[in-house]
Amino acid sequence: MALSYKARRRWSLVILLIGLPLYITVAVNVVEMIDRPPFWLELLIFVGLGFLWMLPFKFVFRGIGQADPDAPKDDDAV
């Protein structure tokens, strides 16, 4: 099931504005539950989790910064 450009833009906003803060909250709480590891290990955990959150949503964010491919072409623009 392919999402339209507008649907992907909307879902990307939902993911960034609602999903990402929730994910950060959960990640911080999980790291705190393991009794505050050394700084270098904590840094590696957060960097790893920072990349891990975006993998399932890669298809949603692909091409969002580009112009709408479904928009009508304006031939009069110079």
PDB file of N, CA, C and O in Angstrom:
ATOM      1  N   MET A   1       0.842  -1.167   0.000  1.00  0.00           N
ATOM      2  CA  MET A   1       0.000   0.000   0.000  1.00  0.00           C
ATOM      3  C   MET A   1       0.897   1.245   0.000  1.00  0.00           C
ATOM      4  O   MET A   1       1.591   1.514   0.981  1.00  0.00           O
ATOM      5  N   ALA A   2       0.879   1.980  -1.076  1.00  0.00           N
ATOM      6  CA  ALA A   2       1.693   3.179  -1.195  1.00  0.00           C
ATOM      7  C   ALA A   2       0.909   4.390  -0.684  1.00  0.00           C
ATOM      8  O   ALA A   2      -0.270   4.563  -0.994  1.00  0.00           O
ATOM      9  N   LEU A   3       1.577   5.205   0.091  1.00  0.00           N
ATOM     10  CA  LEU A   3       0.957   6.422   0.611  1.00  0.00           C
ATOM     11  C   LEU A   3       1.174   7.553  -0.376  1.00  0.00           C
ATOM     12  O   LEU A   3       2.213   7.624  -1.033  1.00  0.00           O
ATOM     13  N   SER A   4       0.202   8.429  -0.476  1.00  0.00           N
ATOM     14  CA  SER A   4       0.365   9.594  -1.331  1.00  0.00           C
ATOM     15  C   SER A   4       1.351  10.559  -0.677  1.00  0.00           C
ATOM     16  O   SER A   4       1.691  10.419   0.498  1.00  0.00           O
ATOM     17  N   TYR A   5       1.795  11.522  -1.445  1.00  0.00           N
ATOM     18  CA  TYR A   5       2.746  12.513  -0.941  1.00  0.00           C
ATOM     19  C   TYR A   5       2.159  13.283   0.243  1.00  0.00           C
ATOM     20  O   TYR A   5       2.842  13.493   1.245  1.00  0.00           O
ATOM     21  N   LYS A   6       0.905  13.702   0.132  1.00  0.00           N
ATOM     22  CA  LYS A   6       0.261  14.448   1.218  1.00  0.00           C
ATOM     23  C   LYS A   6       0.102  13.593   2.471  1.00  0.00           C
ATOM     24  O   LYS A   6       0.282  14.081   3.587  1.00  0.00           O
ATOM     25  N   ALA A   7      -0.233  12.331   2.287  1.00  0.00           N
ATOM     26  CA  ALA A   7      -0.382  11.438   3.438  1.00  0.00           C
ATOM     27  C   ALA A   7       0.967  11.218   4.120  1.00  0.00           C
ATOM     28  O   ALA A   7       1.039  11.183   5.348  1.00  0.00           O
ATOM     29  N   ARG A   8       2.025  11.071   3.342  1.00  0.00           N
ATOM     30  CA  ARG A   8       3.351  10.905   3.931  1.00  0.00           C
ATOM     31  C   ARG A   8       3.779  12.160   4.683  1.00  0.00           C
ATOM     32  O   ARG A   8       4.418  12.063   5.731  1.00  0.00           O
ATOM     33  N   ARG A   9       3.433  13.347   4.158  1.00  0.00           N
ATOM     34  CA  ARG A   9       3.765  14.597   4.869  1.00  0.00           C
ATOM     35  C   ARG A   9       3.029  14.671   6.195  1.00  0.00           C
ATOM     36  O   ARG A   9       3.609  15.056   7.211  1.00  0.00           O
ATOM     37  N   ARG A  10       1.761  14.306   6.190  1.00  0.00           N
ATOM     38  CA  ARG A  10       0.982  14.340   7.438  1.00  0.00           C
ATOM     39  C   ARG A  10       1.514  13.338   8.450  1.00  0.00           C
ATOM     40  O   ARG A  10       1.673  13.661   9.627  1.00  0.00           O
ATOM     41  N   TRP A  11       1.790  12.117   7.988  1.00  0.00           N
ATOM     42  CA  TRP A  11       2.307  11.104   8.902  1.00  0.00           C
ATOM     43  C   TRP A  11       3.681  11.482   9.432  1.00  0.00           C
ATOM     44  O   TRP A  11       3.997  11.191  10.586  1.00  0.00           O
ATOM     45  N   SER A  12       4.502  12.123   8.611  1.00  0.00           N
ATOM     46  CA  SER A  12       5.822  12.533   9.093  1.00  0.00           C
ATOM     47  C   SER A  12       5.686  13.570  10.209  1.00  0.00           C
ATOM     48  O   SER A  12       6.446  13.537  11.177  1.00  0.00           O
ATOM     49  N   LEU A  13       4.727  14.488  10.083  1.00  0.00           N
ATOM     50  CA  LEU A  13       4.486  15.457  11.162  1.00  0.00           C
ATOM     51  C   LEU A  13       4.005  14.779  12.441  1.00  0.00           C
ATOM     52  O   LEU A  13       4.449  15.130  13.534  1.00  0.00           O
ATOM     53  N   VAL A  14       3.111  13.822  12.313  1.00  0.00           N
ATOM     54  CA  VAL A  14       2.616  13.096  13.482  1.00  0.00           C
ATOM     55  C   VAL A  14       3.762  12.349  14.162  1.00  0.00           C
ATOM     56  O   VAL A  14       3.884  12.358  15.387  1.00  0.00           O
ATOM     57  N   ILE A  15       4.596  11.704  13.353  1.00  0.00           N
ATOM     58  CA  ILE A  15       5.712  10.948  13.910  1.00  0.00           C
ATOM     59  C   ILE A  15       6.688  11.874  14.619  1.00  0.00           C
ATOM     60  O   ILE A  15       7.150  11.564  15.717  1.00  0.00           O
ATOM     61  N   LEU A  16       7.008  13.009  14.002  1.00  0.00           N
ATOM     62  CA  LEU A  16       7.990  13.918  14.596  1.00  0.00           C
ATOM     63  C   LEU A  16       7.455  14.679  15.808  1.00  0.00           C
ATOM     64  O   LEU A  16       8.193  14.909  16.766  1.00  0.00           O
ATOM     65  N   LEU A  17       6.193  15.069  15.777  1.00  0.00           N
ATOM     66  CA  LEU A  17       5.651  15.889  16.858  1.00  0.00           C
ATOM     67  C   LEU A  17       5.081  15.088  18.025  1.00  0.00           C
ATOM     68  O   LEU A  17       5.052  15.585  19.151  1.00  0.00           O
ATOM     69  N   ILE A  18       4.631  13.871  17.780  1.00  0.00           N
ATOM     70  CA  ILE A  18       4.040  13.061  18.846  1.00  0.00           C
ATOM     71  C   ILE A  18       4.889  11.826  19.139  1.00  0.00           C
ATOM     72  O   ILE A  18       5.215  11.549  20.293  1.00  0.00           O
ATOM     73  N   GLY A  19       5.238  11.099  18.104  1.00  0.00           N
ATOM     74  CA  GLY A  19       5.954   9.836  18.285  1.00  0.00           C
ATOM     75  C   GLY A  19       7.369   9.994  18.792  1.00  0.00           C
ATOM     76  O   GLY A  19       7.789   9.247  19.676  1.00  0.00           O
ATOM     77  N   LEU A  20       8.110  10.937  18.263  1.00  0.00           N
ATOM     78  CA  LEU A  20       9.506  11.107  18.675  1.00  0.00           C
ATOM     79  C   LEU A  20       9.638  11.527  20.140  1.00  0.00           C
ATOM     80  O   LEU A  20      10.461  10.951  20.852  1.00  0.00           O
ATOM     81  N   PRO A  21       8.865  12.505  20.622  1.00  0.00           N
ATOM     82  CA  PRO A  21       8.972  12.816  22.060  1.00  0.00           C
ATOM     83  C   PRO A  21       8.597  11.629  22.962  1.00  0.00           C
ATOM     84  O   PRO A  21       9.212  11.427  24.009  1.00  0.00           O
ATOM     85  N   LEU A  22       7.605  10.859  22.562  1.00  0.00           N
ATOM     86  CA  LEU A  22       7.251   9.668  23.344  1.00  0.00           C
ATOM     87  C   LEU A  22       8.394   8.661  23.335  1.00  0.00           C
ATOM     88  O   LEU A  22       8.701   8.069  24.370  1.00  0.00           O
ATOM     89  N   TYR A  23       9.021   8.462  22.192  1.00  0.00           N
ATOM     90  CA  TYR A  23      10.136   7.536  22.071  1.00  0.00           C
ATOM     91  C   TYR A  23      11.309   7.993  22.934  1.00  0.00           C
ATOM     92  O   TYR A  23      11.951   7.174  23.592  1.00  0.00           O
ATOM     93  N   ILE A  24      11.591   9.296  22.934  1.00  0.00           N
ATOM     94  CA  ILE A  24      12.689   9.832  23.754  1.00  0.00           C
ATOM     95  C   ILE A  24      12.404   9.593  25.233  1.00  0.00           C
ATOM     96  O   ILE A  24      13.298   9.199  25.982  1.00  0.00           O
ATOM     97  N   THR A  25      11.172   9.827  25.652  1.00  0.00           N
ATOM     98  CA  THR A  25      10.795   9.614  27.042  1.00  0.00           C
ATOM     99  C   THR A  25      10.988   8.151  27.447  1.00  0.00           C
ATOM    100  O   THR A  25      11.534   7.861  28.512  1.00  0.00           O
ATOM    101  N   VAL A  26      10.545   7.251  26.604  1.00  0.00           N
ATOM    102  CA  VAL A  26      10.700   5.819  26.890  1.00  0.00           C
ATOM    103  C   VAL A  26      12.172   5.438  26.913  1.00  0.00           C
ATOM    104  O   VAL A  26      12.593   4.689  27.795  1.00  0.00           O
ATOM    105  N   ALA A  27      12.971   5.934  25.963  1.00  0.00           N
ATOM    106  CA  ALA A  27      14.393   5.600  25.906  1.00  0.00           C
ATOM    107  C   ALA A  27      15.125   6.085  27.158  1.00  0.00           C
ATOM    108  O   ALA A  27      15.945   5.356  27.715  1.00  0.00           O
ATOM    109  N   VAL A  28      14.837   7.301  27.599  1.00  0.00           N
ATOM    110  CA  VAL A  28      15.489   7.832  28.795  1.00  0.00           C
ATOM    111  C   VAL A  28      15.097   7.015  30.020  1.00  0.00           C
ATOM    112  O   VAL A  28      15.943   6.722  30.865  1.00  0.00           O
ATOM    113  N   ASN A  29      13.828   6.647  30.122  1.00  0.00           N
ATOM    114  CA  ASN A  29      13.383   5.850  31.264  1.00  0.00           C
ATOM    115  C   ASN A  29      14.009   4.465  31.262  1.00  0.00           C
ATOM    116  O   ASN A  29      14.348   3.950  32.327  1.00  0.00           O
ATOM    117  N   VAL A  30      14.170   3.858  30.116  1.00  0.00           N
ATOM    118  CA  VAL A  30      14.797   2.535  30.034  1.00  0.00           C
ATOM    119  C   VAL A  30      16.260   2.620  30.450  1.00  0.00           C
ATOM    120  O   VAL A  30      16.737   1.756  31.186  1.00  0.00           O
ATOM    121  N   VAL A  31      16.976   3.636  29.999  1.00  0.00           N
ATOM    122  CA  VAL A  31      18.384   3.785  30.378  1.00  0.00           C
ATOM    123  C   VAL A  31      18.503   4.063  31.878  1.00  0.00           C
ATOM    124  O   VAL A  31      19.428   3.570  32.524  1.00  0.00           O
ATOM    125  N   GLU A  32      17.590   4.837  32.429  1.00  0.00           N
ATOM    126  CA  GLU A  32      17.623   5.109  33.865  1.00  0.00           C
ATOM    127  C   GLU A  32      17.339   3.857  34.691  1.00  0.00           C
ATOM    128  O   GLU A  32      17.812   3.749  35.822  1.00  0.00           O
ATOM    129  N   MET A  33      16.581   2.918  34.151  1.00  0.00           N
ATOM    130  CA  MET A  33      16.255   1.695  34.873  1.00  0.00           C
ATOM    131  C   MET A  33      17.471   0.788  35.034  1.00  0.00           C
ATOM    132  O   MET A  33      17.486  -0.065  35.922  1.00  0.00           O
ATOM    133  N   ILE A  34      18.484   0.954  34.198  1.00  0.00           N
ATOM    134  CA  ILE A  34      19.672   0.096  34.310  1.00  0.00           C
ATOM    135  C   ILE A  34      20.757   0.770  35.146  1.00  0.00           C
ATOM    136  O   ILE A  34      21.945   0.553  34.906  1.00  0.00           O
ATOM    137  N   ASP A  35      20.364   1.576  36.116  1.00  0.00           N
ATOM    138  CA  ASP A  35      21.257   2.198  37.100  1.00  0.00           C
ATOM    139  C   ASP A  35      22.374   3.027  36.505  1.00  0.00           C
ATOM    140  O   ASP A  35      23.538   2.862  36.869  1.00  0.00           O
ATOM    141  N   ARG A  36      22.033   3.898  35.612  1.00  0.00           N
ATOM    142  CA  ARG A  36      22.944   4.905  35.063  1.00  0.00           C
ATOM    143  C   ARG A  36      24.318   4.315  34.709  1.00  0.00           C
ATOM    144  O   ARG A  36      25.237   4.338  35.527  1.00  0.00           O
ATOM    145  N   PRO A  37      24.449   3.787  33.486  1.00  0.00           N
ATOM    146  CA  PRO A  37      25.726   3.205  33.067  1.00  0.00           C
ATOM    147  C   PRO A  37      26.794   4.286  32.912  1.00  0.00           C
ATOM    148  O   PRO A  37      26.482   5.473  33.008  1.00  0.00           O
ATOM    149  N   PRO A  38      28.045   3.897  32.675  1.00  0.00           N
ATOM    150  CA  PRO A  38      29.092   4.901  32.441  1.00  0.00           C
ATOM    151  C   PRO A  38      28.737   5.797  31.253  1.00  0.00           C
ATOM    152  O   PRO A  38      27.955   5.422  30.379  1.00  0.00           O
ATOM    153  N   PHE A  39      29.332   6.982  31.247  1.00  0.00           N
ATOM    154  CA  PHE A  39      28.982   7.975  30.236  1.00  0.00           C
ATOM    155  C   PHE A  39      29.146   7.453  28.821  1.00  0.00           C
ATOM    156  O   PHE A  39      28.261   7.656  27.989  1.00  0.00           O
ATOM    157  N   TRP A  40      30.247   6.789  28.528  1.00  0.00           N
ATOM    158  CA  TRP A  40      30.509   6.325  27.165  1.00  0.00           C
ATOM    159  C   TRP A  40      29.480   5.291  26.729  1.00  0.00           C
ATOM    160  O   TRP A  40      29.062   5.280  25.571  1.00  0.00           O
ATOM    161  N   LEU A  41      29.066   4.413  27.661  1.00  0.00           N
ATOM    162  CA  LEU A  41      28.049   3.406  27.327  1.00  0.00           C
ATOM    163  C   LEU A  41      26.681   4.060  27.145  1.00  0.00           C
ATOM    164  O   LEU A  41      25.922   3.693  26.249  1.00  0.00           O
ATOM    165  N   GLU A  42      26.379   5.026  28.000  1.00  0.00           N
ATOM    166  CA  GLU A  42      25.119   5.748  27.879  1.00  0.00           C
ATOM    167  C   GLU A  42      25.057   6.497  26.550  1.00  0.00           C
ATOM    168  O   GLU A  42      24.013   6.521  25.897  1.00  0.00           O
ATOM    169  N   LEU A  43      26.166   7.104  26.150  1.00  0.00           N
ATOM    170  CA  LEU A  43      26.237   7.803  24.870  1.00  0.00           C
ATOM    171  C   LEU A  43      26.011   6.836  23.708  1.00  0.00           C
ATOM    172  O   LEU A  43      25.262   7.145  22.781  1.00  0.00           O
ATOM    173  N   LEU A  44      26.648   5.679  23.753  1.00  0.00           N
ATOM    174  CA  LEU A  44      26.458   4.672  22.701  1.00  0.00           C
ATOM    175  C   LEU A  44      25.007   4.187  22.638  1.00  0.00           C
ATOM    176  O   LEU A  44      24.464   3.975  21.554  1.00  0.00           O
ATOM    177  N   ILE A  45      24.392   4.014  23.795  1.00  0.00           N
ATOM    178  CA  ILE A  45      22.990   3.569  23.830  1.00  0.00           C
ATOM    179  C   ILE A  45      22.082   4.606  23.178  1.00  0.00           C
ATOM    180  O   ILE A  45      21.226   4.265  22.362  1.00  0.00           O
ATOM    181  N   PHE A  46      22.276   5.884  23.545  1.00  0.00           N
ATOM    182  CA  PHE A  46      21.417   6.932  22.991  1.00  0.00           C
ATOM    183  C   PHE A  46      21.662   7.146  21.502  1.00  0.00           C
ATOM    184  O   PHE A  46      20.716   7.406  20.758  1.00  0.00           O
ATOM    185  N   VAL A  47      22.896   7.042  21.056  1.00  0.00           N
ATOM    186  CA  VAL A  47      23.180   7.162  19.614  1.00  0.00           C
ATOM    187  C   VAL A  47      22.536   5.999  18.863  1.00  0.00           C
ATOM    188  O   VAL A  47      21.935   6.192  17.805  1.00  0.00           O
ATOM    189  N   GLY A  48      22.663   4.798  19.412  1.00  0.00           N
ATOM    190  CA  GLY A  48      22.030   3.629  18.782  1.00  0.00           C
ATOM    191  C   GLY A  48      20.522   3.748  18.729  1.00  0.00           C
ATOM    192  O   GLY A  48      19.911   3.459  17.700  1.00  0.00           O
ATOM    193  N   LEU A  49      19.912   4.172  19.833  1.00  0.00           N
ATOM    194  CA  LEU A  49      18.464   4.351  19.850  1.00  0.00           C
ATOM    195  C   LEU A  49      18.029   5.497  18.939  1.00  0.00           C
ATOM    196  O   LEU A  49      16.927   5.483  18.392  1.00  0.00           O
ATOM    197  N   GLY A  50      18.907   6.491  18.782  1.00  0.00           N
ATOM    198  CA  GLY A  50      18.600   7.607  17.887  1.00  0.00           C
ATOM    199  C   GLY A  50      18.483   7.173  16.441  1.00  0.00           C
ATOM    200  O   GLY A  50      17.662   7.702  15.693  1.00  0.00           O
ATOM    201  N   PHE A  51      19.299   6.213  16.044  1.00  0.00           N
ATOM    202  CA  PHE A  51      19.195   5.690  14.686  1.00  0.00           C
ATOM    203  C   PHE A  51      18.099   4.636  14.570  1.00  0.00           C
ATOM    204  O   PHE A  51      17.468   4.499  13.522  1.00  0.00           O
ATOM    205  N   LEU A  52      17.880   3.904  15.637  1.00  0.00           N
ATOM    206  CA  LEU A  52      16.909   2.814  15.604  1.00  0.00           C
ATOM    207  C   LEU A  52      15.476   3.289  15.396  1.00  0.00           C
ATOM    208  O   LEU A  52      14.695   2.598  14.742  1.00  0.00           O
ATOM    209  N   TRP A  53      15.108   4.461  15.942  1.00  0.00           N
ATOM    210  CA  TRP A  53      13.718   4.921  15.853  1.00  0.00           C
ATOM    211  C   TRP A  53      13.301   5.217  14.423  1.00  0.00           C
ATOM    212  O   TRP A  53      12.129   5.075  14.076  1.00  0.00           O
ATOM    213  N   MET A  54      14.251   5.627  13.587  1.00  0.00           N
ATOM    214  CA  MET A  54      13.874   6.064  12.245  1.00  0.00           C
ATOM    215  C   MET A  54      13.806   4.930  11.226  1.00  0.00           C
ATOM    216  O   MET A  54      13.223   5.112  10.158  1.00  0.00           O
ATOM    217  N   LEU A  55      14.367   3.794  11.515  1.00  0.00           N
ATOM    218  CA  LEU A  55      14.381   2.709  10.532  1.00  0.00           C
ATOM    219  C   LEU A  55      12.988   2.256  10.082  1.00  0.00           C
ATOM    220  O   LEU A  55      12.778   2.076   8.882  1.00  0.00           O
ATOM    221  N   PRO A  56      12.034   2.065  10.989  1.00  0.00           N
ATOM    222  CA  PRO A  56      10.712   1.642  10.517  1.00  0.00           C
ATOM    223  C   PRO A  56       9.969   2.721   9.726  1.00  0.00           C
ATOM    224  O   PRO A  56       9.049   2.409   8.970  1.00  0.00           O
ATOM    225  N   PHE A  57      10.359   3.979   9.893  1.00  0.00           N
ATOM    226  CA  PHE A  57       9.651   5.084   9.247  1.00  0.00           C
ATOM    227  C   PHE A  57      10.393   5.647   8.038  1.00  0.00           C
ATOM    228  O   PHE A  57      10.040   6.713   7.535  1.00  0.00           O
ATOM    229  N   LYS A  58      11.390   4.956   7.583  1.00  0.00           N
ATOM    230  CA  LYS A  58      12.210   5.436   6.471  1.00  0.00           C
ATOM    231  C   LYS A  58      11.369   5.721   5.227  1.00  0.00           C
ATOM    232  O   LYS A  58      11.592   6.720   4.543  1.00  0.00           O
ATOM    233  N   PHE A  59      10.417   4.858   4.935  1.00  0.00           N
ATOM    234  CA  PHE A  59       9.577   5.044   3.747  1.00  0.00           C
ATOM    235  C   PHE A  59       8.678   6.265   3.861  1.00  0.00           C
ATOM    236  O   PHE A  59       8.307   6.852   2.844  1.00  0.00           O
ATOM    237  N   VAL A  60       8.320   6.659   5.083  1.00  0.00           N
ATOM    238  CA  VAL A  60       7.450   7.825   5.268  1.00  0.00           C
ATOM    239  C   VAL A  60       8.217   9.107   4.980  1.00  0.00           C
ATOM    240  O   VAL A  60       7.680  10.025   4.360  1.00  0.00           O
ATOM    241  N   PHE A  61       9.462   9.176   5.421  1.00  0.00           N
ATOM    242  CA  PHE A  61      10.240  10.401   5.295  1.00  0.00           C
ATOM    243  C   PHE A  61      10.921  10.556   3.934  1.00  0.00           C
ATOM    244  O   PHE A  61      11.386  11.648   3.607  1.00  0.00           O
ATOM    245  N   ARG A  62      10.990   9.507   3.149  1.00  0.00           N
ATOM    246  CA  ARG A  62      11.690   9.574   1.871  1.00  0.00           C
ATOM    247  C   ARG A  62      10.968  10.520   0.907  1.00  0.00           C
ATOM    248  O   ARG A  62       9.804  10.305   0.570  1.00  0.00           O
ATOM    249  N   GLY A  63      11.668  11.564   0.471  1.00  0.00           N
ATOM    250  CA  GLY A  63      11.142  12.494  -0.515  1.00  0.00           C
ATOM    251  C   GLY A  63      10.259  13.596   0.031  1.00  0.00           C
ATOM    252  O   GLY A  63       9.674  14.348  -0.748  1.00  0.00           O
ATOM    253  N   ILE A  64      10.142  13.718   1.349  1.00  0.00           N
ATOM    254  CA  ILE A  64       9.255  14.724   1.929  1.00  0.00           C
ATOM    255  C   ILE A  64       9.772  16.137   1.668  1.00  0.00           C
ATOM    256  O   ILE A  64       8.970  17.060   1.526  1.00  0.00           O
ATOM    257  N   GLY A  65      11.074  16.327   1.604  1.00  0.00           N
ATOM    258  CA  GLY A  65      11.642  17.652   1.390  1.00  0.00           C
ATOM    259  C   GLY A  65      11.584  18.114  -0.057  1.00  0.00           C
ATOM    260  O   GLY A  65      11.930  19.259  -0.348  1.00  0.00           O
ATOM    261  N   GLN A  66      11.159  17.259  -0.961  1.00  0.00           N
ATOM    262  CA  GLN A  66      11.085  17.592  -2.380  1.00  0.00           C
ATOM    263  C   GLN A  66       9.726  18.217  -2.700  1.00  0.00           C
ATOM    264  O   GLN A  66       8.805  18.199  -1.884  1.00  0.00           O
ATOM    265  N   ALA A  67       9.630  18.762  -3.898  1.00  0.00           N
ATOM    266  CA  ALA A  67       8.353  19.309  -4.360  1.00  0.00           C
ATOM    267  C   ALA A  67       7.350  18.171  -4.557  1.00  0.00           C
ATOM    268  O   ALA A  67       7.727  17.024  -4.797  1.00  0.00           O
ATOM    269  N   ASP A  68       6.076  18.514  -4.450  1.00  0.00           N
ATOM    270  CA  ASP A  68       5.010  17.520  -4.602  1.00  0.00           C
ATOM    271  C   ASP A  68       5.028  16.962  -6.016  1.00  0.00           C
ATOM    272  O   ASP A  68       4.803  17.707  -6.970  1.00  0.00           O
ATOM    273  N   PRO A  69       5.293  15.660  -6.174  1.00  0.00           N
ATOM    274  CA  PRO A  69       5.327  15.085  -7.524  1.00  0.00           C
ATOM    275  C   PRO A  69       3.938  14.986  -8.158  1.00  0.00           C
ATOM    276  O   PRO A  69       3.827  14.853  -9.376  1.00  0.00           O
ATOM    277  N   ASP A  70       2.884  15.050  -7.353  1.00  0.00           N
ATOM    278  CA  ASP A  70       1.526  14.951  -7.874  1.00  0.00           C
ATOM    279  C   ASP A  70       0.925  16.306  -8.228  1.00  0.00           C
ATOM    280  O   ASP A  70      -0.164  16.377  -8.798  1.00  0.00           O
ATOM    281  N   ALA A  71       1.633  17.376  -7.892  1.00  0.00           N
ATOM    282  CA  ALA A  71       1.123  18.718  -8.162  1.00  0.00           C
ATOM    283  C   ALA A  71       1.170  19.001  -9.664  1.00  0.00           C
ATOM    284  O   ALA A  71       2.072  18.531 -10.357  1.00  0.00           O
ATOM    285  N   PRO A  72       0.195  19.772 -10.169  1.00  0.00           N
ATOM    286  CA  PRO A  72       0.217  20.109 -11.587  1.00  0.00           C
ATOM    287  C   PRO A  72       1.431  20.975 -11.904  1.00  0.00           C
ATOM    288  O   PRO A  72       1.818  21.841 -11.119  1.00  0.00           O
ATOM    289  N   LYS A  73       2.012  20.728 -13.049  1.00  0.00           N
ATOM    290  CA  LYS A  73       3.195  21.485 -13.488  1.00  0.00           C
ATOM    291  C   LYS A  73       2.776  22.864 -13.954  1.00  0.00           C
ATOM    292  O   LYS A  73       1.777  23.012 -14.657  1.00  0.00           O
ATOM    293  N   ASP A  74       3.541  23.879 -13.561  1.00  0.00           N
ATOM    294  CA  ASP A  74       3.285  25.263 -13.969  1.00  0.00           C
ATOM    295  C   ASP A  74       4.206  25.577 -15.133  1.00  0.00           C
ATOM    296  O   ASP A  74       5.385  25.863 -14.924  1.00  0.00           O
ATOM    297  N   ASP A  75       3.690  25.528 -16.366  1.00  0.00           N
ATOM    298  CA  ASP A  75       4.490  25.742 -17.567  1.00  0.00           C
ATOM    299  C   ASP A  75       4.799  27.207 -17.814  1.00  0.00           C
ATOM    300  O   ASP A  75       5.699  27.513 -18.596  1.00  0.00           O
ATOM    301  N   ASP A  76       4.075  28.137 -17.166  1.00  0.00           N
ATOM    302  CA  ASP A  76       4.270  29.557 -17.391  1.00  0.00           C
ATOM    303  C   ASP A  76       5.413  30.125 -16.561  1.00  0.00           C
ATOM    304  O   ASP A  76       5.831  31.259 -16.791  1.00  0.00           O
ATOM    305  N   ALA A  77       5.924  29.366 -15.605  1.00  0.00           N
ATOM    306  CA  ALA A  77       7.001  29.876 -14.758  1.00  0.00           C
ATOM    307  C   ALA A  77       8.285  29.996 -15.552  1.00  0.00           C
ATOM    308  O   ALA A  77       8.635  29.114 -16.336  1.00  0.00           O
ATOM    309  N   VAL A  78       8.976  31.089 -15.340  1.00  0.00           N
ATOM    310  CA  VAL A  78      10.238  31.315 -16.074  1.00  0.00           C
ATOM    311  C   VAL A  78      11.384  31.226 -15.110  1.00  0.00           C
ATOM    312  O   VAL A  78      12.538  31.384 -15.507  1.00  0.00           O
TER     313      VAL A  78
END
